[in-house]
Amino acid sequence: MDPRDAVDLLRALAERQHGVAARRQLLAAGVDRERIRRWREGGRLVVQRRGVYSLGHALLSMEGRWMAAVLACGEGAVLSHRSAAALWGLRAPGASAIDVTVRADGARRPGEGIRTHRSALALPSFATEHRGIAVTTIAWTLLDFAAVTSRARLRRAVEEADRLELFDGMAVAAALTAAPGRPGTPALRALLIDMESRGVTTTRSDVEAALLEICVDHGFPRPLVNHWDGEAERDFVWPRERLVVEVDGWRFHRGRVAFGADRERDRRAVATGWRVVRFTAIEVLRTPRAVAEELAHLLSAGQRHSGGA
């Protein structure tokens, strides 16, 4: 191959793949082993993973890191689980190992920082491409994610898929039917049943989703979530019980001005017959049983006050 053609091929491949290319791809395209060796020694190629190089630099974007991990796992590998959820925009990218699903007969060892999952199913049946990266479909991503995350974070992922207009109920049902024994099946199926009967929620954080899961677990009346009361948005509202619950996390309740505004609004609500209770994010996430007991008491008292059973 002409040297200029080889360089053009390398650049085109790296441009399509977020700055990386696999050795096997270069060989298949006609670049000989000696040229690859000279590129490495000359700094044109930088080793990112076994058999995977970046073009002239060591720093990669998140997409580049995902792509490198998939390429390192060999033919047919796809991004999956937590990493696939992040690629689809259903959760924030994490600092943990990159999840990749490989064929059941795959023997390649991709190296440190990659968590492989083997699948006996034909990979094309649940694989697609997003941003140029081989990845599990939305339906399979949710099913896999359900097996490795909390119910609150799963709820957030499904909510986000719905908000982004990526959620396909028929595709999810097909995935559940095709793999009834997968670990994430019970959690995802239970969430879908809940959302079918109650509607898709709009929580703004994992903490809010965790509080909603506490309500589901204990059979509490379902609150209005992020409800506008005419003055501001409230995290959780039980109109019948005239109860407002706010979850104070750093992201949405920070700073002296916000702190003062929150308390002033609470006092006005109390003056009109509402009860306002605030839980911290730490309470919700670390002591859910205590939060549930307090909520049960508050809701019961509200029902007695309103004349309910």
Backbone as numpy.savetxt, mean C-alpha at the origin, in Angstrom:
# Nx Ny Nz CAx CAy CAz Cx Cy Cz
28.70 -6.40 -33.23 27.85 -5.20 -33.23 28.73 -3.96 -33.23
28.34 -2.97 -34.05 29.06 -1.72 -34.10 29.04 -1.05 -32.72
30.19 -0.50 -32.25 30.24 0.11 -30.91 29.19 1.18 -30.70
28.95 2.01 -31.72 27.94 3.06 -31.57 26.54 2.47 -31.44
26.26 1.42 -32.20 24.97 0.76 -32.10 24.78 0.14 -30.72
25.87 -0.43 -30.19 25.79 -1.05 -28.86 25.48 0.00 -27.79
26.13 1.16 -27.89 25.88 2.23 -26.91 24.46 2.74 -27.04
23.98 2.93 -28.26 22.61 3.39 -28.47 21.61 2.39 -27.89
21.90 1.11 -28.10 21.01 0.07 -27.56 20.97 0.13 -26.04
22.15 0.27 -25.43 22.23 0.34 -23.97 21.45 1.54 -23.44
21.63 2.69 -24.06 20.93 3.89 -23.61 19.42 3.74 -23.75
18.97 3.19 -24.86 17.54 3.01 -25.09 16.94 2.05 -24.06
17.67 0.98 -23.77 17.19 0.00 -22.80 17.10 0.62 -21.41
18.15 1.34 -21.01 18.15 1.97 -19.69 17.08 3.04 -19.58
16.84 3.76 -20.67 15.81 4.80 -20.65 14.43 4.21 -20.43
14.17 3.06 -21.01 12.87 2.40 -20.83 12.72 1.79 -19.45
13.84 1.49 -18.80 13.82 0.70 -17.56 14.35 1.48 -16.36
14.05 2.76 -16.32 14.39 3.58 -15.16 15.88 3.56 -14.84
16.71 3.51 -15.90 18.15 3.64 -15.72 18.92 2.36 -15.54
18.26 1.20 -15.67 18.96 -0.07 -15.45 18.78 -1.02 -16.63
19.68 -1.99 -16.70 19.60 -3.03 -17.74 20.20 -4.30 -17.18
19.69 -5.44 -17.64 20.18 -6.73 -17.19 21.22 -7.28 -18.17
22.19 -7.97 -17.66 23.22 -8.59 -18.49 22.59 -9.48 -19.55
21.61 -10.27 -19.13 20.97 -11.19 -20.08 20.28 -10.44 -21.20
19.74 -9.26 -20.91 19.11 -8.46 -21.95 20.12 -7.96 -22.97
21.27 -7.53 -22.48 22.32 -7.05 -23.37 22.85 -8.17 -24.25
23.06 -9.34 -23.65 23.55 -10.48 -24.43 22.53 -10.89 -25.49
21.25 -10.90 -25.10 20.21 -11.29 -26.06 20.11 -10.31 -27.22
20.47 -9.05 -26.97 20.39 -8.02 -28.02 21.63 -8.00 -28.90
22.62 -8.83 -28.58 23.80 -8.92 -29.43 25.05 -8.25 -28.90
25.01 -7.73 -27.68 26.21 -7.13 -27.07 27.06 -8.27 -26.51
28.32 -8.34 -26.91 29.15 -9.46 -26.48 29.68 -9.26 -25.06
30.10 -10.36 -24.44 30.56 -10.36 -23.05 31.77 -9.44 -22.85
32.67 -9.41 -23.82 33.86 -8.58 -23.70 33.50 -7.09 -23.63
32.53 -6.68 -24.42 32.12 -5.27 -24.39 31.47 -4.93 -23.05
30.65 -5.83 -22.52 30.03 -5.61 -21.21 31.11 -5.46 -20.14
32.16 -6.32 -20.25 33.26 -6.24 -19.28 33.96 -4.89 -19.37
34.24 -4.40 -20.58 34.92 -3.12 -20.74 34.04 -1.97 -20.24
32.74 -2.06 -20.47 31.82 -1.02 -19.97 31.86 -0.96 -18.46
31.91 -2.13 -17.83 31.97 -2.16 -16.37 33.27 -1.56 -15.86
34.37 -1.98 -16.45 35.67 -1.49 -16.01 35.83 0.00 -16.28
35.20 0.50 -17.33 35.31 1.91 -17.66 34.31 2.80 -16.96
33.40 2.22 -16.21 32.43 3.01 -15.46 31.16 3.34 -16.21
31.04 2.86 -17.45 29.79 3.10 -18.17 28.64 2.31 -17.53
28.95 1.13 -17.02 27.97 0.31 -16.30 28.38 0.21 -14.84
27.42 0.40 -13.94 27.64 0.27 -12.50 26.78 -0.89 -11.99
27.40 -1.83 -11.30 26.66 -2.99 -10.80 25.68 -2.55 -9.72
24.41 -2.89 -9.91 23.38 -2.62 -8.90 23.00 -3.89 -8.17
22.86 -4.95 -8.93 22.57 -6.27 -8.38 23.24 -7.30 -9.27
23.22 -8.52 -8.84 23.84 -9.58 -9.64 23.19 -9.61 -11.03
24.02 -9.31 -12.04 23.52 -9.35 -13.41 22.69 -8.15 -13.81
22.69 -7.10 -12.99 21.89 -5.90 -13.30 22.77 -4.67 -13.11
22.75 -3.77 -14.10 23.60 -2.61 -14.07 22.78 -1.33 -14.26
23.32 -0.23 -13.72 22.77 1.08 -14.05 23.73 1.76 -15.02
23.21 2.71 -15.75 24.00 3.35 -16.79 24.75 4.56 -16.23
26.01 4.33 -15.85 26.90 5.43 -15.50 26.68 6.09 -14.16
25.83 5.55 -13.31 25.62 6.16 -12.00 25.16 5.08 -11.02
25.35 5.36 -9.74 25.00 4.39 -8.71 23.66 4.68 -8.07
23.19 5.94 -8.13 21.94 6.32 -7.48 20.76 6.02 -8.40
19.73 5.41 -7.84 18.54 5.08 -8.61 17.30 5.67 -7.96
16.31 5.97 -8.75 15.00 6.33 -8.22 14.36 5.09 -7.60
13.23 5.28 -6.92 12.53 4.14 -6.36 12.12 3.18 -7.46
11.65 3.73 -8.59 11.27 2.88 -9.73 12.47 2.09 -10.24
13.64 2.74 -10.26 14.84 2.05 -10.70 15.23 0.91 -9.77
15.06 1.13 -8.48 15.35 0.06 -7.51 14.39 -1.10 -7.67
13.10 -0.79 -7.87 12.13 -1.86 -8.11 12.46 -2.63 -9.38
12.77 -1.90 -10.46 13.09 -2.54 -11.72 14.32 -3.44 -11.59
15.36 -2.94 -10.91 16.57 -3.73 -10.72 16.28 -5.01 -9.96
15.42 -4.93 -8.95 15.07 -6.12 -8.16 14.34 -7.14 -9.01
13.41 -6.69 -9.83 12.66 -7.61 -10.70 13.60 -8.26 -11.71
14.48 -7.47 -12.33 15.42 -8.03 -13.29 16.36 -9.02 -12.64
16.76 -8.76 -11.40 17.69 -9.65 -10.70 17.08 -11.01 -10.41
15.77 -11.08 -10.40 15.09 -12.33 -10.06 14.83 -13.21 -11.28
15.23 -12.78 -12.45 15.15 -13.63 -13.63 13.87 -13.46 -14.43
13.79 -14.22 -15.50 12.64 -14.16 -16.41 11.34 -14.45 -15.67
10.32 -13.68 -15.99 8.99 -13.94 -15.45 8.74 -13.38 -14.07
9.75 -12.78 -13.43 9.56 -12.22 -12.09 8.71 -10.96 -12.15
7.94 -10.72 -11.09 7.09 -9.52 -11.04 7.15 -8.91 -9.64
7.08 -7.58 -9.59 6.97 -6.88 -8.31 5.64 -7.26 -7.66
5.61 -7.45 -6.34 4.38 -7.93 -5.70 4.28 -7.43 -4.25
3.21 -7.82 -3.59 2.97 -7.55 -2.17 3.12 -6.07 -1.83
3.92 -5.72 -0.81 4.04 -4.33 -0.37 4.58 -3.43 -1.48
5.58 -3.94 -2.18 6.22 -3.13 -3.21 5.27 -2.85 -4.37
4.47 -3.85 -4.75 3.50 -3.63 -5.81 2.45 -2.61 -5.37
2.02 -2.68 -4.12 1.04 -1.71 -3.61 1.61 -0.30 -3.68
2.91 -0.17 -3.40 3.54 1.15 -3.47 3.66 1.62 -4.91
4.02 0.74 -5.83 4.12 1.12 -7.24 2.77 1.59 -7.78
1.70 0.92 -7.40 0.36 1.31 -7.85 -0.15 2.57 -7.16
0.56 3.04 -6.13 0.12 4.23 -5.41 -0.88 3.96 -4.32
-0.96 2.71 -3.85 -1.92 2.34 -2.82 -1.35 2.49 -1.42
-0.07 2.71 -1.30 0.61 2.95 -0.02 1.91 3.68 -0.31
2.49 4.25 0.72 3.78 4.91 0.55 4.88 3.87 0.47
5.92 4.12 -0.34 7.04 3.18 -0.38 7.67 3.05 0.99
8.02 1.85 1.37 8.63 1.61 2.67 10.12 1.37 2.55
10.76 1.24 3.68 12.20 1.01 3.71 12.55 -0.47 3.79
11.53 -1.33 3.80 11.77 -2.76 3.95 12.25 -3.36 2.62
12.53 -4.65 2.64 12.99 -5.36 1.44 11.95 -5.26 0.33
12.42 -5.35 -0.90 11.53 -5.29 -2.07 10.92 -6.66 -2.30
9.60 -6.70 -2.46 8.88 -7.96 -2.67 8.81 -8.28 -4.16
9.22 -9.49 -4.51 9.16 -9.96 -5.90 8.62 -11.38 -5.90
7.65 -11.65 -6.78 7.13 -13.00 -6.94 7.81 -13.65 -8.14
8.28 -14.89 -7.95 8.98 -15.64 -8.99 8.25 -16.96 -9.22
8.59 -17.60 -10.30 8.01 -18.92 -10.59 8.42 -19.92 -9.52
7.57 -20.91 -9.31 7.85 -21.90 -8.28 9.14 -22.66 -8.54
9.50 -22.80 -9.81 10.71 -23.55 -10.15 11.93 -22.64 -10.27
11.77 -21.36 -9.96 12.90 -20.43 -10.07 13.94 -20.72 -9.01
15.21 -20.75 -9.41 16.28 -21.08 -8.48 17.25 -19.92 -8.27
17.04 -18.82 -8.94 17.98 -17.70 -8.88 17.94 -17.05 -7.49
19.11 -16.70 -6.98 19.23 -15.99 -5.70 19.49 -14.52 -5.99
18.53 -13.66 -5.75 18.64 -12.27 -6.17 19.53 -11.41 -5.28
19.83 -11.85 -4.08 20.70 -11.09 -3.21 19.96 -10.34 -2.12
20.72 -9.62 -1.32 20.20 -8.92 -0.15 19.22 -7.83 -0.54
18.19 -7.65 0.32 17.23 -6.58 0.10 16.06 -6.94 -0.77
15.98 -8.19 -1.18 14.84 -8.66 -1.99 14.17 -9.81 -1.25
12.87 -9.71 -1.09 12.09 -10.77 -0.46 11.31 -11.49 -1.57
11.67 -12.73 -1.86 11.02 -13.45 -2.96 9.84 -14.28 -2.45
8.84 -14.39 -3.29 7.65 -15.19 -3.03 7.46 -16.11 -4.23
7.37 -17.39 -3.99 7.21 -18.34 -5.09 5.74 -18.62 -5.34
5.38 -18.75 -6.60 3.99 -19.00 -6.97 3.91 -20.18 -7.92
3.02 -21.11 -7.61 2.78 -22.26 -8.49 1.85 -21.90 -9.63
1.18 -20.76 -9.53 0.28 -20.32 -10.60 1.09 -19.78 -11.76
0.51 -19.84 -12.94 1.16 -19.27 -14.11 1.24 -17.76 -13.94
2.44 -17.22 -13.90 2.60 -15.79 -13.63 1.80 -14.89 -14.57
1.71 -15.19 -15.86 0.94 -14.28 -16.73 -0.51 -14.10 -16.31
-1.03 -15.03 -15.53 -2.44 -14.94 -15.14 -2.69 -13.80 -14.16
-1.65 -13.31 -13.49 -1.86 -12.22 -12.54 -0.81 -11.13 -12.68
-0.12 -11.10 -13.84 0.93 -10.11 -14.05 0.52 -9.10 -15.10
1.05 -7.90 -14.95 0.83 -6.84 -15.93 2.08 -5.96 -15.91
1.99 -4.77 -16.46 3.10 -3.84 -16.45 2.59 -2.46 -16.09
3.30 -1.78 -15.20 2.94 -0.42 -14.79 4.21 0.40 -14.68
4.24 1.53 -15.35 5.44 2.38 -15.42 6.63 1.60 -15.96
6.36 0.65 -16.83 7.41 -0.13 -17.44 7.94 -1.26 -16.58
7.36 -1.49 -15.41 7.83 -2.52 -14.48 6.82 -3.67 -14.43
7.31 -4.89 -14.56 6.44 -6.06 -14.42 5.94 -6.13 -12.98
4.63 -6.25 -12.81 4.02 -6.15 -11.48 2.74 -6.95 -11.45
2.32 -7.36 -10.27 1.04 -8.03 -10.15 -0.09 -7.04 -10.44
-1.20 -7.55 -10.94 -2.35 -6.70 -11.20 -2.87 -6.12 -9.90
-3.73 -5.13 -10.00 -4.33 -4.53 -8.80 -4.99 -5.60 -7.94
-5.78 -6.47 -8.56 -6.50 -7.50 -7.80 -5.53 -8.40 -7.04
-4.50 -8.89 -7.74 -3.53 -9.77 -7.08 -2.67 -9.01 -6.08
-2.39 -7.76 -6.35 -1.64 -6.95 -5.39 -2.40 -6.84 -4.08
-3.70 -6.57 -4.16 -4.51 -6.47 -2.94 -4.57 -7.80 -2.20
-4.69 -8.90 -2.95 -4.74 -10.21 -2.32 -3.42 -10.53 -1.63
-2.30 -10.26 -2.29 -0.99 -10.49 -1.67 -0.76 -9.55 -0.49
-1.13 -8.28 -0.66 -0.92 -7.29 0.40 -1.72 -7.66 1.65
-2.91 -8.24 1.45 -3.75 -8.64 2.58 -3.06 -9.66 3.47
-2.13 -10.43 2.90 -1.45 -11.47 3.67 -0.30 -10.95 4.50
0.15 -9.71 4.23 1.37 -9.23 4.89 1.18 -7.91 5.61
-0.06 -7.45 5.74 -0.28 -6.16 6.37 -1.43 -6.24 7.36
-1.68 -5.16 8.06 -2.79 -5.11 9.00 -4.10 -4.86 8.25
-5.20 -5.12 8.91 -6.50 -4.88 8.27 -6.72 -3.39 8.02
-6.18 -2.55 8.90 -6.32 -1.10 8.71 -5.60 -0.66 7.45
-4.39 -1.13 7.23 -3.64 -0.73 6.04 -4.24 -1.35 4.78
-4.80 -2.54 4.91 -5.50 -3.12 3.76 -6.70 -2.28 3.39
-7.45 -1.83 4.39 -8.60 -0.96 4.13 -8.16 0.30 3.40
-7.06 0.88 3.86 -6.55 2.09 3.22 -6.17 1.83 1.77
-5.58 0.67 1.50 -5.17 0.34 0.13 -6.37 0.18 -0.79
-7.42 -0.48 -0.30 -8.63 -0.66 -1.11 -9.32 0.69 -1.32
-9.39 1.50 -0.28 -9.95 2.85 -0.42 -9.21 3.64 -1.50
-7.87 3.55 -1.46 -7.07 4.32 -2.42 -7.25 3.77 -3.84
-7.34 2.46 -3.97 -7.59 1.87 -5.29 -8.92 2.35 -5.84
-9.92 2.44 -4.98 -11.21 2.94 -5.41 -11.13 4.42 -5.78
-10.42 5.21 -4.98 -10.30 6.64 -5.26 -9.59 6.89 -6.58
-8.57 6.08 -6.88 -7.81 6.23 -8.11 -8.49 5.57 -9.31
-9.68 5.01 -9.06 -10.46 4.32 -10.10 -9.69 3.14 -10.68
-8.96 2.45 -9.82 -8.21 1.26 -10.22 -8.89 -0.02 -9.75
-9.83 0.11 -8.81 -10.44 -1.08 -8.21 -11.44 -1.71 -9.16
-11.31 -3.00 -9.38 -12.22 -3.79 -10.22 -12.74 -4.95 -9.40
-13.98 -4.84 -8.94 -14.54 -5.87 -8.07 -14.58 -7.23 -8.71
-14.86 -7.30 -10.01 -14.92 -8.59 -10.69 -13.53 -9.22 -10.76
-12.50 -8.42 -10.98 -11.15 -8.95 -11.03 -10.71 -9.46 -9.66
-11.08 -8.75 -8.60 -10.74 -9.20 -7.25 -11.47 -10.50 -6.93
-12.74 -10.58 -7.30 -13.51 -11.81 -7.07 -12.88 -12.98 -7.81
-12.41 -12.73 -9.03 -11.77 -13.79 -9.82 -10.47 -14.24 -9.15
-9.71 -13.30 -8.60 -8.47 -13.66 -7.91 -8.76 -14.49 -6.67
-9.79 -14.10 -5.92 -10.16 -14.86 -4.72 -10.61 -16.27 -5.07
-11.31 -16.41 -6.18 -11.78 -17.73 -6.62 -10.62 -18.59 -7.12
-9.68 -17.96 -7.82 -8.56 -18.71 -8.38 -7.59 -19.20 -7.32
-7.53 -18.47 -6.21 -6.57 -18.83 -5.16 -7.25 -18.79 -3.80
-8.20 -19.70 -3.55 -8.97 -19.65 -2.30 -8.14 -19.93 -1.05
-6.99 -20.55 -1.21 -6.19 -20.89 -0.04 -5.07 -19.92 0.26
-4.97 -18.84 -0.50 -3.89 -17.88 -0.24 -4.11 -17.19 1.10
-3.04 -16.88 1.83 -3.17 -16.33 3.19 -4.00 -15.06 3.30
-3.99 -14.22 2.28 -4.72 -12.96 2.37 -6.19 -13.05 2.08
-6.67 -14.23 1.67 -8.06 -14.36 1.23 -9.07 -13.99 2.32
-8.98 -14.53 3.54 -10.00 -14.20 4.55 -10.11 -12.71 4.84
-8.97 -12.03 5.00 -9.00 -10.61 5.34 -9.58 -9.78 4.20
-9.17 -10.06 2.97 -9.67 -9.29 1.84 -11.15 -9.57 1.62
-11.56 -10.82 1.74 -12.98 -11.15 1.55 -13.84 -10.46 2.60
-13.40 -10.47 3.86 -14.17 -9.83 4.94 -14.29 -8.33 4.70
-13.21 -7.70 4.25 -13.25 -6.27 3.99 -14.20 -5.94 2.85
-14.19 -6.74 1.80 -15.07 -6.49 0.67 -16.54 -6.65 1.06
-16.83 -7.64 1.89 -18.20 -7.83 2.37 -18.64 -6.62 3.18
-17.74 -6.13 4.05 -18.06 -4.95 4.85 -18.30 -3.74 3.96
-17.45 -3.52 2.98 -17.60 -2.36 2.11 -18.81 -2.47 1.20
-19.17 -3.68 0.85 -20.37 -3.86 0.01 -21.63 -3.47 0.77
-21.64 -3.77 2.06 -22.83 -3.46 2.84 -22.81 -2.04 3.40
-21.62 -1.50 3.65 -21.50 -0.19 4.30 -21.01 0.92 3.37
-20.50 0.53 2.20 -19.93 1.51 1.29 -18.43 1.67 1.53
-17.75 2.23 0.55 -16.30 2.43 0.66 -16.04 3.67 1.52
-15.21 3.50 2.51 -14.92 4.59 3.43 -13.86 5.53 2.84
-13.61 6.62 3.55 -12.62 7.60 3.10 -11.74 8.02 4.26
-11.07 7.08 4.88 -10.15 7.43 5.96 -8.92 8.11 5.36
-8.26 8.94 6.18 -7.13 9.72 5.69 -5.79 9.20 6.19
-5.80 8.21 7.05 -4.55 7.71 7.62 -4.74 6.29 8.12
-3.63 5.60 8.35 -3.70 4.25 8.92 -4.33 4.28 10.30
-4.13 5.36 11.05 -4.69 5.45 12.39 -6.21 5.53 12.33
-6.73 6.35 11.43 -8.18 6.42 11.28 -8.74 5.07 10.85
-8.06 4.41 9.92 -8.52 3.09 9.48 -8.48 2.09 10.64
-7.48 2.22 11.51 -7.39 1.33 12.66 -8.56 1.54 13.62
-8.95 2.80 13.84 -10.09 3.07 14.71 -11.38 2.53 14.09
-11.51 2.65 12.78 -12.68 2.10 12.12 -12.72 0.58 12.25
-11.56 -0.07 12.17 -11.50 -1.52 12.35 -11.89 -1.90 13.78
-11.57 -1.08 14.76 -12.01 -1.34 16.13 -13.53 -1.35 16.19
-14.16 -0.40 15.50 -15.63 -0.35 15.46 -16.20 -1.59 14.82
-15.58 -2.05 13.72 -16.05 -3.26 13.03 -15.90 -4.47 13.93
-14.73 -4.61 14.56 -14.46 -5.77 15.41 -15.46 -5.92 16.55
-15.89 -4.78 17.11 -16.73 -4.81 18.31 -18.21 -4.57 18.00
-18.54 -4.51 16.72 -19.95 -4.37 16.35 -20.56 -3.04 16.75
-19.74 -2.00 16.86 -20.28 -0.69 17.22 -21.08 -0.11 16.05
-22.03 0.78 16.35 -22.72 1.48 15.26 -21.68 2.15 14.36
-21.91 2.10 13.04 -20.91 2.64 12.12 -20.97 4.17 12.10
-19.83 4.81 12.34 -19.82 6.28 12.35 -19.73 6.87 10.94
-20.04 8.14 10.84 -19.71 8.89 9.65 -18.22 9.21 9.72
-17.50 9.04 8.61 -16.05 9.19 8.62 -15.66 10.45 7.86
-14.83 11.27 8.50 -14.41 12.55 7.93 -15.61 13.35 7.43
-16.48 13.59 8.38 -17.78 14.23 8.11 -17.70 15.75 8.31
-18.19 16.50 7.34 -18.22 17.96 7.44 -19.41 18.38 8.28
-19.16 19.10 9.37 -20.25 19.47 10.28 -20.76 20.89 10.05
-20.38 21.48 8.92 -20.78 22.84 8.63 -19.72 23.86 8.96
-18.75 23.43 9.76 -17.65 24.31 10.15 -16.29 23.69 9.85
-16.20 22.41 10.07 -14.92 21.72 9.86 -15.19 20.24 9.64
-14.16 19.53 9.21 -14.28 18.10 9.00 -13.94 17.37 10.30
-14.84 16.48 10.71 -14.65 15.68 11.92 -14.25 14.27 11.53
-13.33 13.67 12.31 -12.83 12.34 11.97 -13.95 11.29 12.01
-14.65 11.21 13.15 -15.73 10.23 13.31 -16.91 10.88 14.02
-18.10 10.66 13.49 -19.30 11.26 14.07 -20.39 10.20 14.18
-20.97 10.12 15.39 -22.16 9.30 15.62 -23.32 10.27 15.88
-24.13 10.60 14.87 -25.18 11.62 15.05 -26.20 11.25 16.11
-26.64 10.00 16.10 -27.68 9.58 17.06 -27.19 9.73 18.49
-25.94 9.35 18.71 -25.37 9.42 20.06 -24.77 10.79 20.36
-24.81 11.69 19.37 -24.23 13.03 19.49 -22.80 12.95 20.04
-22.02 12.10 19.37 -20.65 11.85 19.78 -19.70 12.14 18.62
-18.66 12.88 18.91 -17.59 13.15 17.95 -16.29 12.57 18.52
-15.58 11.82 17.69 -14.28 11.28 18.10 -13.24 11.77 17.11
-12.19 12.35 17.65 -11.07 12.82 16.83 -9.84 11.97 17.17
-9.07 11.66 16.14 -7.80 10.94 16.33 -6.68 11.92 16.10
-5.95 12.23 17.14 -4.89 13.24 17.06 -3.57 12.61 16.67
-3.21 12.76 15.42 -1.91 12.33 14.93 -1.12 13.55 14.49
0.19 13.41 14.44 1.06 14.55 14.11 0.74 15.14 12.75
0.35 14.31 11.80 0.19 14.79 10.43 -0.95 15.80 10.31
-2.07 15.54 10.99 -3.25 16.37 10.79 -3.57 17.27 11.98
-2.90 17.10 13.10 -3.21 17.90 14.30 -1.90 18.40 14.91
-1.18 19.24 14.20 0.11 19.67 14.69 0.16 21.20 14.80
1.02 21.65 15.69 1.24 23.07 15.82 0.30 23.73 16.81
0.74 24.86 17.38 -0.06 25.54 18.39 -1.36 26.09 17.82
-1.31 26.64 16.60 -2.51 27.22 16.00 -3.57 26.14 15.79
-3.15 25.00 15.21 -4.09 23.91 14.98 -4.63 23.36 16.29
-3.75 23.24 17.28 -4.17 22.73 18.59 -5.24 23.64 19.19
-5.01 24.93 19.15 -5.99 25.86 19.71 -7.30 25.87 18.95
-7.21 25.82 17.61 -8.43 25.81 16.80 -9.26 24.57 17.07
-8.59 23.42 17.22 -9.30 22.18 17.51 -10.08 22.30 18.83
-9.43 22.81 19.85 -10.08 22.89 21.18 -11.20 23.91 21.19
-11.03 24.99 20.46 -12.10 25.99 20.38 -13.33 25.40 19.70
-13.11 24.65 18.64 -14.21 24.01 17.93 -14.89 22.96 18.82
-14.08 22.24 19.59 -14.64 21.25 20.51 -15.57 21.91 21.53
-15.17 23.05 22.07 -15.98 23.73 23.08 -17.32 24.18 22.50
-17.28 24.64 21.27 -18.54 25.06 20.64 -19.47 23.87 20.43
-18.92 22.72 20.07 -19.74 21.53 19.89 -20.34 21.07 21.22
-19.54 21.11 22.27 -20.04 20.71 23.60 -21.15 21.64 24.05
-21.04 22.91 23.73 -22.06 23.89 24.13 -23.40 23.63 23.46
-23.39 22.91 22.35 -24.65 22.60 21.64 -25.10 21.16 21.88
-24.54 20.51 22.90 -25.04 19.19 23.29 -24.27 18.00 22.74
-23.16 18.25 22.09 -22.34 17.15 21.58 -21.26 16.80 22.60
-20.83 15.55 22.58 -19.67 15.13 23.35 -18.50 14.95 22.37
-17.35 15.46 22.73 -16.16 15.36 21.87 -15.06 14.65 22.64
-14.53 13.59 22.05 -13.48 12.80 22.69 -12.31 12.71 21.72
-11.11 12.82 22.27 -9.92 12.73 21.44 -9.04 11.56 21.90
-8.64 10.73 20.93 -7.67 9.67 21.18 -6.39 10.02 20.44
-5.26 9.70 21.02 -3.99 9.89 20.32 -3.75 8.70 19.39
-2.90 8.91 18.40 -2.57 7.82 17.48 -1.94 6.65 18.24
-1.12 6.96 19.23 -0.47 5.90 20.01 -1.50 5.05 20.74
-2.53 5.69 21.30 -3.58 4.93 21.98 -4.28 3.98 21.03
-4.64 4.47 19.85 -5.38 3.65 18.89 -4.55 2.47 18.42
-3.27 2.71 18.14 -2.43 1.67 17.56 -1.89 0.69 18.60
-1.63 1.18 19.82 -0.97 0.33 20.81 -1.90 -0.23 21.87
-3.01 0.46 22.14 -3.94 -0.04 23.17 -5.36 -0.07 22.62
-5.59 -0.82 21.54 -6.92 -0.83 20.92 -8.01 -1.36 21.85
-7.67 -2.27 22.76 -8.68 -2.80 23.67 -9.20 -1.72 24.60
-8.30 -0.90 25.14 -8.72 0.19 26.02 -9.56 1.21 25.27
-9.18 1.50 24.02 -9.96 2.42 23.20 -11.36 1.85 22.95
-11.44 0.57 22.66 -12.72 -0.07 22.41 -13.61 -0.01 23.65
-13.04 -0.24 24.81 -13.83 -0.19 26.05 -14.37 1.21 26.29
-13.57 2.22 26.04 -14.05 3.59 26.24 -15.12 3.96 25.22
-14.91 3.53 23.98 -15.92 3.79 22.94 -17.24 3.11 23.27
-17.16 1.88 23.76 -18.38 1.15 24.13 -19.16 1.91 25.20
-18.45 2.42 26.19 -19.09 3.20 27.25 -19.72 4.47 26.69
-18.99 5.18 25.84 -19.49 6.43 25.29 -20.72 6.21 24.41
-20.68 5.18 23.59 -21.81 4.90 22.70 -23.03 4.43 23.49
-22.79 3.62 24.51 -23.90 3.15 25.34 -24.57 4.32 26.07
-23.74 5.22 26.60 -24.30 6.39 27.29 -25.07 7.27 26.31
-24.57 7.39 25.10 -25.27 8.20 24.11 -26.60 7.61 23.70
-26.66 6.29 23.61 -27.90 5.63 23.25 -28.93 5.80 24.35
-28.51 5.71 25.62 -29.45 5.91 26.73 -29.98 7.33 26.72
-29.09 8.29 26.44 -29.49 9.70 26.42 -30.49 9.98 25.30
-30.29 9.28 24.15 -31.16 9.53 23.00 -32.43 8.68 23.05
-32.55 7.82 24.07 -33.74 6.99 24.20 -33.63 5.67 23.47
-32.41 5.34 23.00 -32.22 4.07 22.29 -32.14 2.91 23.24
-32.09 1.71 22.66 -32.03 0.49 23.46 -30.68 0.37 24.12
